Amino acid sequence: MNNKRLFAALAVVLALSGCARTEPVHNVKETVSAQYSSDQMKNAILQAGLSRQWAMHQVEPGVIDGHLAQRGHVADVRVTYTPGQYTINYVGSQNLLAENGQIHRNYNRWIMNLDQDIKLRLSAQTVN
């Protein structure tokens, strides 16, 4: 009888942990092995964002703000870059359960997809 209760309790815990909708906010700091020009970095970031439906806007040299609105959810990020690295940092959000360094897991998926697309676009460019 004790084994049945233990298994039932374990099943409930596993089910609840699988339903967790929030996780720690994922920021990206990526160092690239090749040296790209500032224009190559900027273009890769802008193209990656646009392909993922982010509204990308260059604020100043080396700084791009990204805004994504999907199904009533909004995310804002700041991408900073140099020829050898880039970062994607959380700025703000709406309807993504952001609180105490936690956010809806979809936000982190969006950021990982943006990061992957930036890497793909950089790798497709010819290094000067």
Sequence and secondary structure as in RCSB ss.txt:
>XXXX:A:sequence
MNNKRLFAALAVVLALSGCARTEPVHNVKETVSAQYSSDQMKNAILQAGLSRQWAMHQVEPGVIDGHLAQRGHVA
DVRVTYTPGQYTINYVGSQNLLAENGQIHRNYNRWIMNLDQDIKLRLSAQTVN
>XXXX:A:secstr
 HHHHHHHHHHHHHHHHHT  EEE   EEEE SS   HHHHHHHHHHHHHHTT EEEEEETTEEEEEEEETTEEE
EEEEEEETTEEEEEEEEEESS  BTTEEEHHHHHHHHHHHHHHHHHHHHS   
